[in-house]
Amino acid sequence: MERIDQPRWRKSTYSGSNGGDCIEVADHGSRLLVRDTKDRTGPVLTVTPAAWRRFASQVKRSLPSDLGRGSAEGL
């Protein structure tokens, strides 16, 4: 697994303010990094921006209409 040093992580726009089920994302060259906020030393998922947009779009479509109003980009 590739070592990733000091990316600039940001909390998902879909994460709640209560500190519950959250993910963080970071740009890393031509890839996007995704990790669990509760396990910051754990595994990091590396995907292309296009794959992330497809994933976020699918998640957004699966949410109840009152939750799916935000941008799928910032998931």
C-alpha positions, 0 to 999 in steps of 0.5 A: 500500500502506498504511503500518503504523507500529510494530505489536506483532509476535509470532512464530507459535506454530507457528514453530520455535525454530531461526529457520527458516521463521517468520512473525510476526503483529500486531493492527492495528485490525480487521485482522491483519498477517502478515509473514516473520520473515526479511524484516521490511522486506518486504511485509505481508499484511493479513487479517480475523481471520475469514479468518486463522482459516479459513486457519489451520484449513486449514493445521492440517488439512493437517499431520501429526497430530503437528504439528497439535496447537496452536491454529490461532488463534496460527499 
